[in-house]
Amino acid sequence: KTYIPINNKLVTEKVVKLSTDVEEYHNDQDLIADIYNFIIYYCELPPFYEKIIPYIILSYWVFDRFPFVPYLQFSGLPGTGKSTALDVVGEICYKAIKTSGAITIASIFRLAHQWRGTLLINEFDLGDKGGENYRNLVQLLRSGVEDDPVFRVEGEGKKEIEIYKIKSPRIFSSQTAIPDAALQSRTIDIHMVKAKRLLPLYRLEDFFEKGQHLRNKLLYWRLRHLGQIDLKDIEKGVKELQSYERRVQQVLTPTYYLADTEVKNSLLSLIKQQEIETRRERLEELDGQIFTYVLNKWNDGEKVSIKDITQFINDQRFEQGYKSKITEKRIGGIVRKIMGLLTDRTNEGYVVVLTPMKINELKEYYGLTDMDAGESTQSTLSTQINNELDQTDTQEEFISSVEKELQEVI
């Protein structure tokens, strides 16, 4: 085989950030320190994430060794440094490709397939939640975290099936959290706040030179470590993470695998919050709202019909300002195909068939396993989440307590 470097406008215009050589970095600790110092000099992240982000970056440089690659998002109000964080972190990521929120689906396909690099999307916006572009983009991004290929029919005249391998890291910046629960569960969200210290206003030539040297060191790190990553020992997951949901394990395992002991302890706190947020997002989705209604009816010993669910959902949507109504057919499809519930046709229409086993399965999926029978679903969820957050306190307090325990052990 003959390998020929890609040489096009993306390279000449420096849209794609590539390594130009390999540079020695002595040891992993020195390289991690270089990454850390580069980031904190040019941007300010929440303290909890400053020690974690170097390991996320390392995981992106060997993402092709892991079956699952999580996304990263910087969210927050205007003026909180989201775009700056995207630029700074992206500058030293694996084959980073800088784009804007207006990128098309076709462009994502081709960029990801050709480069297998880190796609940086500034001012990321999925668009109208009910639109076709939204659904296509969400489906594309959901598929991009795993090795499964994507098929598209293309060509003028004679149509042919093209195969795209689009798994690659992606980093977003946006004012709001990702509105799709499934996509959000694949993403590490860093909520930005206004910087408290003076940061460089401009990124001058020194910034790009430092970034180039770091990319060269990281390429050397990739070449040294790529063949050493052996997932046989964690085929069933990292032992410390096995009590958490599989999706949460998938998202954070690459970072956890590469992290040192101190950062691993911090990640355990992040995993807890990621799991809580995943549950919250699920309940806010349409199927989560339906389950809220179904569970309350189950607790009251009442039958639940598709017609009643549809009426409940449309009443809620009307209160929220939606003008369009959801049909019984769509609700029935969600109940049967997504939630896995059976329905029985009666003289009064389709009635949902409920069993204790199925209810408990869905309660666990939506994070409502501790709910009392007579208590409101929404209030119980709120209480449960608050209790879990209280147990971990703040991220800084959690880390402080871990450090204290380690000192006592030493």
C-alpha positions as CSV (number, residue, x, y, z in Angstrom):
1,K,0.0,0.0,0.0
2,T,1.1,3.5,-0.7
3,Y,0.0,6.2,1.8
4,I,-0.3,9.7,0.4
5,P,-0.9,12.7,2.8
6,I,-4.1,14.6,2.2
7,N,-3.1,18.0,0.8
8,N,-6.1,20.3,0.1
9,K,-7.5,23.6,1.2
10,L,-8.4,22.3,4.6
11,V,-4.7,21.8,5.2
12,T,-3.2,24.9,3.5
13,E,-5.8,27.2,5.2
14,K,-5.0,25.5,8.5
15,V,-8.7,24.5,9.0
16,V,-7.4,21.1,10.1
17,K,-4.9,21.3,13.0
18,L,-2.2,18.6,12.3
19,S,1.0,17.6,13.9
20,T,4.1,18.5,11.8
21,D,6.6,16.2,13.6
22,V,7.1,14.2,16.7
23,E,8.6,15.9,19.8
24,E,9.9,14.3,23.0
25,Y,7.9,15.0,26.1
26,H,10.0,12.9,28.6
27,N,7.2,11.3,30.6
28,D,3.4,11.3,30.8
29,Q,3.3,13.5,33.9
30,D,5.3,16.2,32.1
31,L,3.0,16.1,29.1
32,I,-0.1,16.3,31.2
33,A,1.4,19.3,33.0
34,D,2.1,21.0,29.7
35,I,-1.5,20.4,28.6
36,Y,-2.9,21.7,31.9
37,N,-0.7,24.9,31.8
38,F,-1.6,25.6,28.2
39,I,-5.3,25.4,29.0
40,I,-5.4,27.4,32.2
41,Y,-3.2,30.2,30.7
42,Y,-5.6,30.9,27.8
43,C,-9.0,30.0,29.3
44,E,-10.7,29.4,32.7
45,L,-12.7,26.2,33.2
46,P,-14.6,25.3,36.3
47,P,-11.9,24.1,38.8
48,F,-13.4,20.6,38.9
49,Y,-12.7,20.1,35.2
50,E,-9.2,21.7,34.9
51,K,-7.5,18.5,36.1
52,I,-9.9,16.2,34.1
53,I,-9.7,17.9,30.7
54,P,-6.1,16.8,29.9
55,Y,-7.2,13.2,30.2
56,I,-10.2,13.8,27.9
57,I,-7.8,15.3,25.4
58,L,-5.5,12.2,25.7
59,S,-8.5,9.9,25.2
60,Y,-9.3,11.8,21.9
61,W,-5.8,11.1,20.7
62,V,-6.4,7.3,21.0
63,F,-10.2,7.3,20.5
64,D,-9.9,4.7,17.7
65,R,-8.8,2.2,20.4
66,F,-12.1,2.5,22.3
67,P,-15.4,1.2,21.0
68,F,-17.1,4.4,22.2
69,V,-16.0,8.0,22.0
70,P,-17.9,10.6,24.1
71,Y,-18.6,14.2,22.9
72,L,-17.7,17.3,24.9
73,Q,-19.7,20.4,25.2
74,F,-19.0,23.9,26.6
75,S,-22.4,25.5,27.5
76,G,-23.3,28.7,29.3
77,L,-24.5,32.3,28.9
78,P,-22.9,34.8,26.5
79,G,-19.6,36.1,27.8
80,T,-18.7,33.0,29.8
81,G,-15.9,31.8,27.5
82,K,-17.5,28.9,25.7
83,S,-16.0,29.8,22.3
84,T,-12.6,30.5,23.9
85,A,-12.6,27.1,25.7
86,L,-13.6,25.4,22.4
87,D,-10.6,27.1,20.6
88,V,-8.1,26.5,23.3
89,V,-9.0,22.8,23.9
90,G,-9.5,22.2,20.2
91,E,-6.1,23.6,19.4
92,I,-4.4,20.5,20.9
93,C,-7.0,17.8,20.1
94,Y,-6.4,15.1,17.6
95,K,-6.7,16.4,14.0
96,A,-9.0,19.2,15.1
97,I,-11.3,20.7,12.4
98,K,-12.8,24.1,13.2
99,T,-16.3,24.7,11.9
100,S,-19.4,26.9,12.7
101,G,-22.9,25.9,13.9
102,A,-24.1,26.3,10.3
103,I,-22.2,23.1,9.1
104,T,-24.4,20.8,7.0
105,I,-25.0,17.1,7.5
106,A,-23.2,16.2,4.3
107,S,-20.1,18.1,5.5
108,I,-20.1,16.3,8.8
109,F,-20.2,13.0,6.9
110,R,-17.3,13.8,4.6
111,L,-15.1,15.5,7.2
112,A,-15.5,12.7,9.7
113,H,-15.0,10.0,7.1
114,Q,-11.9,11.6,5.5
115,W,-10.1,12.8,8.6
116,R,-11.4,10.8,11.6
117,G,-10.4,13.9,13.6
118,T,-12.0,16.1,16.3
119,L,-14.8,18.2,14.9
120,L,-15.2,21.6,16.6
121,I,-18.6,23.1,16.2
122,N,-19.0,26.7,17.5
123,E,-22.4,28.0,18.4
124,F,-23.9,24.6,17.9
125,D,-27.7,24.6,17.3
126,L,-29.8,21.6,16.4
127,G,-32.5,23.8,15.0
128,D,-36.3,23.2,15.2
129,K,-36.9,20.2,17.4
130,G,-39.7,19.0,15.2
131,G,-38.0,19.6,11.9
132,E,-36.5,17.0,9.5
133,N,-33.0,18.5,9.7
134,Y,-33.1,18.2,13.5
135,R,-34.0,14.5,13.4
136,N,-31.3,13.8,10.7
137,L,-28.6,15.7,12.6
138,V,-29.5,14.1,15.9
139,Q,-29.4,10.6,14.3
140,L,-26.1,11.4,12.7
141,L,-24.5,12.6,15.9
142,R,-25.9,9.6,17.9
143,S,-24.3,7.3,15.3
144,G,-20.9,9.0,15.4
145,V,-19.9,7.8,18.9
146,E,-19.5,4.1,17.8
147,D,-17.8,2.1,15.1
148,D,-20.9,1.2,13.2
149,P,-20.7,2.4,9.5
150,V,-23.4,4.7,8.0
151,F,-24.8,4.0,4.6
152,R,-26.0,6.7,2.1
153,V,-27.2,6.4,-1.5
154,E,-25.4,8.9,-3.6
155,G,-24.4,9.6,-7.2
156,E,-25.8,11.3,-10.3
157,G,-27.9,9.0,-12.5
158,K,-26.6,5.7,-11.3
159,K,-27.1,5.6,-7.6
160,E,-24.7,3.7,-5.4
161,I,-24.5,2.9,-1.8
162,E,-21.6,4.7,-0.1
163,I,-20.2,3.6,3.2
164,Y,-19.1,6.2,5.7
165,K,-17.2,5.6,9.0
166,I,-18.0,8.7,11.0
167,K,-17.0,7.8,14.5
168,S,-14.8,10.6,15.8
169,P,-14.6,13.1,18.7
170,R,-16.8,16.2,18.6
171,I,-16.7,19.3,20.7
172,F,-19.6,21.8,20.8
173,S,-20.1,25.2,22.3
174,S,-23.7,26.5,22.8
175,Q,-25.8,28.6,25.1
176,T,-28.1,25.8,26.1
177,A,-27.7,22.1,26.9
178,I,-28.4,19.6,24.0
179,P,-32.2,19.1,23.9
180,D,-32.1,15.5,22.9
181,A,-31.8,13.1,25.9
182,A,-30.0,10.3,23.9
183,L,-27.4,12.7,22.5
184,Q,-27.0,14.5,25.8
185,S,-26.3,11.1,27.4
186,R,-23.3,10.7,25.0
187,T,-21.9,14.1,25.9
188,I,-19.7,15.5,28.8
189,D,-21.2,18.9,29.4
190,I,-19.0,21.6,31.0
191,H,-21.1,24.5,32.2
192,M,-19.0,27.7,31.9
193,V,-19.2,30.7,34.1
194,K,-17.7,34.2,33.7
195,A,-13.9,34.2,34.2
196,K,-12.6,35.5,37.6
197,R,-9.0,36.2,36.4
198,L,-7.5,38.2,33.6
199,L,-7.0,36.1,30.5
200,P,-5.4,36.9,27.1
201,L,-7.8,38.8,25.0
202,Y,-6.2,37.7,21.7
203,R,-4.6,34.5,20.6
204,L,-1.3,35.6,19.1
205,E,1.4,33.7,17.3
206,D,2.8,32.4,20.6
207,F,-0.5,30.6,21.2
208,F,-0.3,28.7,17.8
209,E,3.3,27.9,18.3
210,K,2.7,26.4,21.7
211,G,-0.3,24.5,20.3
212,Q,1.8,23.1,17.4
213,H,4.5,21.9,19.8
214,L,1.9,20.2,22.0
215,R,0.3,18.5,19.0
216,N,3.7,17.2,18.1
217,K,4.3,15.8,21.6
218,L,0.8,14.3,21.6
219,L,1.4,12.6,18.3
220,Y,4.5,11.0,19.9
221,W,2.4,10.0,22.9
222,R,-0.2,8.4,20.6
223,L,2.4,6.4,18.7
224,R,3.9,5.2,22.0
225,H,0.6,4.3,23.7
226,L,-1.8,3.2,20.9
227,G,-0.5,-0.4,20.9
228,Q,-0.4,-0.6,24.7
229,I,-4.1,0.0,25.2
230,D,-5.6,-3.5,25.9
231,L,-9.3,-3.5,26.8
232,K,-9.5,-7.3,27.5
233,D,-9.2,-6.6,31.2
234,I,-12.1,-4.2,31.2
235,E,-14.3,-6.1,28.6
236,K,-17.2,-6.0,31.1
237,G,-16.3,-2.5,32.3
238,V,-14.1,-1.0,34.9
239,K,-14.8,-2.6,38.3
240,E,-15.3,0.8,40.1
241,L,-17.9,1.9,37.5
242,Q,-19.9,-1.3,37.1
243,S,-22.7,-0.1,39.5
244,Y,-23.5,2.8,37.1
245,E,-25.6,2.7,33.9
246,R,-23.9,1.2,30.9
247,R,-24.2,4.5,28.9
248,V,-22.6,6.5,31.7
249,Q,-19.8,3.9,31.8
250,Q,-19.3,4.1,28.0
251,V,-19.0,7.9,28.1
252,L,-16.4,8.1,30.9
253,T,-14.4,4.9,30.6
254,P,-11.9,6.2,28.1
255,T,-11.0,9.1,30.4
256,Y,-11.1,6.9,33.5
257,Y,-8.8,4.3,31.9
258,L,-6.1,6.9,31.2
259,A,-6.4,8.9,34.4
260,D,-4.2,8.8,37.5
261,T,-5.6,8.0,40.9
262,E,-6.5,11.6,41.9
263,V,-8.4,12.2,38.7
264,K,-10.2,8.9,38.9
265,N,-11.6,9.9,42.3
266,S,-12.8,13.1,40.8
267,L,-14.4,11.2,37.9
268,L,-16.5,9.1,40.3
269,S,-18.2,12.3,41.3
270,L,-18.7,13.4,37.7
271,I,-20.1,9.9,36.9
272,K,-22.7,10.3,39.6
273,Q,-23.8,13.7,38.3
274,Q,-23.8,12.4,34.7
275,E,-26.1,9.6,35.7
276,I,-28.5,12.0,37.5
277,E,-28.6,14.3,34.5
278,T,-29.2,11.4,32.1
279,R,-32.3,10.4,34.2
280,R,-33.5,14.0,34.2
281,E,-33.2,14.3,30.5
282,R,-35.0,11.1,29.9
283,L,-38.0,12.2,32.0
284,E,-38.1,15.5,30.0
285,E,-38.4,13.6,26.7
286,L,-41.9,12.7,25.4
287,D,-41.6,9.1,26.4
288,G,-40.5,10.2,29.9
289,Q,-43.6,12.5,30.2
290,I,-45.8,9.6,29.1
291,F,-44.3,7.3,31.7
292,T,-44.9,10.0,34.4
293,Y,-48.6,9.8,33.5
294,V,-48.7,6.0,33.2
295,L,-46.9,5.5,36.5
296,N,-49.3,7.9,38.4
297,K,-52.3,6.0,37.0
298,W,-50.7,2.7,37.9
299,N,-50.1,3.9,41.5
300,D,-53.8,4.9,41.7
301,G,-54.9,1.5,40.3
302,E,-56.5,3.0,37.2
303,K,-56.4,1.7,33.6
304,V,-54.5,3.8,31.1
305,S,-55.7,4.2,27.5
306,I,-53.7,5.7,24.5
307,K,-56.5,8.3,24.2
308,D,-56.1,9.4,27.8
309,I,-52.3,9.7,27.4
310,T,-52.7,11.7,24.2
311,Q,-55.1,14.1,25.9
312,F,-52.7,14.5,28.9
313,I,-49.7,15.2,26.6
314,N,-51.6,17.7,24.4
315,D,-52.9,19.5,27.5
316,Q,-49.4,19.9,28.7
317,R,-48.2,21.1,25.3
318,F,-51.0,23.6,25.1
319,E,-49.9,25.1,28.5
320,Q,-46.3,25.3,27.2
321,G,-47.4,27.3,24.1
322,Y,-47.4,24.5,21.4
323,K,-50.2,24.9,18.8
324,S,-49.8,21.6,17.1
325,K,-51.3,18.4,18.6
326,I,-49.8,15.0,18.8
327,T,-51.9,12.2,17.4
328,E,-52.9,9.0,19.1
329,K,-51.0,7.0,16.5
330,R,-47.7,8.7,17.4
331,I,-48.4,8.2,21.1
332,G,-49.2,4.6,20.5
333,G,-46.0,4.1,18.5
334,I,-43.9,5.6,21.4
335,V,-45.7,3.4,24.0
336,R,-45.2,0.2,22.0
337,K,-41.9,0.7,20.1
338,I,-39.9,2.9,22.5
339,M,-41.2,2.0,25.9
340,G,-41.9,-1.6,25.0
341,L,-45.4,-1.7,26.4
342,L,-48.2,-3.9,25.0
343,T,-51.6,-2.5,24.2
344,D,-55.0,-4.3,24.2
345,R,-57.8,-3.2,21.9
346,T,-61.1,-2.7,23.7
347,N,-64.5,-1.0,23.0
348,E,-63.0,2.2,24.5
349,G,-59.9,2.1,22.3
350,Y,-56.4,0.8,23.0
351,V,-55.5,0.2,26.6
352,V,-51.9,-0.1,27.9
353,V,-51.1,-3.5,29.4
354,L,-49.1,-3.0,32.5
355,T,-47.3,-5.6,34.7
356,P,-45.2,-5.1,37.9
357,M,-42.1,-6.4,36.1
358,K,-42.4,-3.9,33.2
359,I,-43.2,-1.0,35.5
360,N,-40.2,-1.7,37.7
361,E,-38.0,-2.0,34.5
362,L,-39.1,1.4,33.3
363,K,-38.8,2.9,36.8
364,E,-35.2,1.8,36.9
365,Y,-34.6,3.2,33.4
366,Y,-36.0,6.6,34.3
367,G,-34.4,6.6,37.7
368,L,-37.5,6.3,39.8
369,T,-36.7,3.0,41.6
370,D,-37.2,4.5,45.1
371,M,-40.6,6.1,44.4
372,D,-43.4,5.6,47.0
373,A,-46.7,4.4,45.5
374,G,-48.7,7.3,46.7
375,E,-46.2,10.1,45.9
376,S,-46.2,12.3,42.9
377,T,-43.7,11.2,40.2
378,Q,-42.3,14.7,39.6
379,S,-41.9,15.6,43.2
380,T,-40.3,12.3,44.0
381,L,-37.8,12.7,41.1
382,S,-36.9,16.2,42.4
383,T,-36.5,14.9,45.9
384,Q,-34.4,12.0,44.8
385,I,-32.1,14.1,42.6
386,N,-31.6,16.7,45.4
387,N,-30.8,14.0,47.9
388,E,-28.3,12.4,45.6
389,L,-26.7,15.8,44.9
390,D,-26.6,16.6,48.6
391,Q,-24.8,13.3,49.3
392,T,-22.0,14.3,47.0
393,D,-22.2,18.0,48.1
394,T,-20.4,20.3,45.7
395,Q,-17.7,19.0,43.4
396,E,-15.0,20.9,45.2
397,E,-16.1,19.6,48.6
398,F,-16.1,16.0,47.2
399,I,-12.6,16.4,45.9
400,S,-11.5,18.0,49.2
401,S,-12.9,15.1,51.2
402,V,-11.2,12.5,49.0
403,E,-7.8,14.3,49.4
404,K,-8.3,14.4,53.1
405,E,-9.0,10.7,53.2
406,L,-5.9,10.0,51.1
407,Q,-3.8,12.0,53.4
408,E,-5.1,10.1,56.4
409,V,-4.2,6.8,54.6
410,I,-0.7,8.0,53.8
